[in-house]
Amino acid sequence: MSRWSNSGLDLHLSLPRGPGRRAALEEALREAVAAGRLRAGERLPSTRALASDLGAARGTVAEAYAQLVAEGWLQARQGSGTVVAPVAVAQPRPERVTVSPAEAARFDLLPGRPDVGSFPRNVWLRALRAGLATAPDEIFQREDALGLAVLREALAAYLARARGVRAEPDSVLICGGFRQGLALLCRALVRSGRGRVALEDPTVPHHRDTAEAAGAEVVDIGVDRDGLQVGAVRRSEVDAVVTTPAHQFPIGVTLAPERRAALLAWARETDGLVIEDDYDGEFRYDRQPVGALQALDPEHAVYAGTASKALAPGLRLAWLVLPPSLLTAVRDEKACDDGSNPVHDQLALAEVIRRHDLDRHLRTVRQRYRRRRDRLLAAIAEHAPGVRVSGIAAGLHAVVELPLPGPSEEEVVAAAAERGIAVAGLGTMHHTAEAGRPALVVGYAAPPEHGYAAAIDALAKLLGELTGR
Ligand SMILES: Cc1ncc(COP(=O)(O)O)c(C=O)c1O
């Protein structure tokens, strides 16, 4: 019979009924110590408490403890009862964890990584406290697959004000990062027989994997200096297209006004869907940000935003603003995936937005990132003047174009790794054969403030050496 002892320590023990209980209790405790379920120093329940939980005589438990003390599994301590002795435990060997290049490197210049050191911990704590203090009890019980109403209200107002998005609280869905949002959208499209989805090429490799895993038939569409090639979208007969119009990831161009108009015309004429990934929307440095595309045709566009860059990717919080035609289908996918996001995170984010703490935080980090970008440009101009940098008007990364003839992308990435610098090659983000000229995608946000200058100088000097200045 399996019983939980709840006398202080939760202890799961399997004991037979009837005779032989003492031996069974001893064996169960030995097994728990040997397997590491009971750790050295952990205090066992009193004999009275454990006997009562197990429905056994107190003497049975006392004898079992005494036997295990004699064998060295347990120790009887004056005044603090019986504790687990420090015996050698046969631990299962943990699986080897592959160390990511960023963890191994001294200088993390990979794209898609904000400065998590500037995550506003105190602001978040204050917001969480305030949100928890005033939240009605029901929110801890009932799950709403769209997300908490307070957060959806705060986001609808914020997105309308800051990004020009046309959003009602009931058209917003909270999800676990853009990645989950993309998966939900693809699954809803596939279910309705509209699963041919275009992705920009180059793009984030794992977004392509996510779309494919969700059952979408992915079509790669090239990008040029005016952004997504909308003519190719038309020819490809897709049902939906995922695009980063504010700042193409990773190339860094903005979707040209004629292309924006042409993309929406395509969506209207074919009843297609534009999925606008506004990843870099909050980080525009040299001029006013371009407003959201979604505002021009909310019936044919989904707006997707995320807290991954504005706050931290570890929050896994993002939002979709959905057209009425997709709302139920995507909500059903979310309900079936994980029900909803954890409520305390949603409460905190709602407060952070409502109190304008997000605006203040963004203003601070935007200035810091702009200074970092300028510092990157200055270091490359000084140490590697033959290298051109582009895509720098927004976002947290730059494209560093390698001169031709010269070392290949792979050679530069490998040489950088040898000096402890983690950078990405643009080629790894291309999916079709035509990969364009060699370049690095350099994220300039991740290193801590005190280590930034050293990281950038190390990269710039290496580029200078490799490209012969
Ligand atoms: C282009 C782009 N969109 C969106 C995201 C955010 O994804 P998530 O919200 O899943 O962290 C990223 C993250 O790297 C990205 O590179």
The ligand as an SDF file (V2000), in Angstrom:
LIG
                    3D

 16 16  0  0  0  0  0  0  0  0999 V2000
   12.3890   38.0930  -35.6110 C   0  0  0  0  0  0  0  0  0  0  0  0
   12.0070   37.7010  -34.2310 C   0  0  0  0  0  0  0  0  0  0  0  0
   10.7210   37.7810  -33.8790 N   0  0  0  0  0  0  0  0  0  0  0  0
   10.3020   37.4610  -32.6320 C   0  0  0  0  0  0  0  0  0  0  0  0
   11.1890   37.0230  -31.6990 C   0  0  0  0  0  0  0  0  0  0  0  0
   10.7130   36.7680  -30.3030 C   0  0  0  0  0  0  0  0  0  0  0  0
   10.4240   35.5150  -30.0710 O   0  0  0  0  0  0  0  0  0  0  0  0
    9.8420   35.0870  -28.6270 P   0  0  0  0  0  0  0  0  0  0  0  0
    8.7380   36.0550  -28.2900 O   0  0  0  0  0  0  0  0  0  0  0  0
    9.3610   33.7060  -28.8850 O   0  0  0  0  0  0  0  0  0  0  0  0
   10.9750   35.1670  -27.6520 O   0  0  0  0  0  0  0  0  0  0  0  0
   12.5380   36.8620  -32.0200 C   0  0  0  0  0  0  0  0  0  0  0  0
   13.4940   36.3630  -31.0090 C   0  0  0  0  0  0  0  0  0  0  0  0
   14.6550   36.1570  -31.2330 O   0  0  0  0  0  0  0  0  0  0  0  0
   12.9590   37.2190  -33.3120 C   0  0  0  0  0  0  0  0  0  0  0  0
   14.2560   37.1440  -33.6560 O   0  0  0  0  0  0  0  0  0  0  0  0
  1  2  1  0
  2  3  1  0
  2 15  2  0
  3  4  2  0
  4  5  1  0
  5  6  1  0
  5 12  2  0
  6  7  1  0
  7  8  1  0
  8  9  2  0
  8 10  1  0
  8 11  1  0
 12 13  1  0
 12 15  1  0
 13 14  2  0
 15 16  1  0
M  END
$$$$
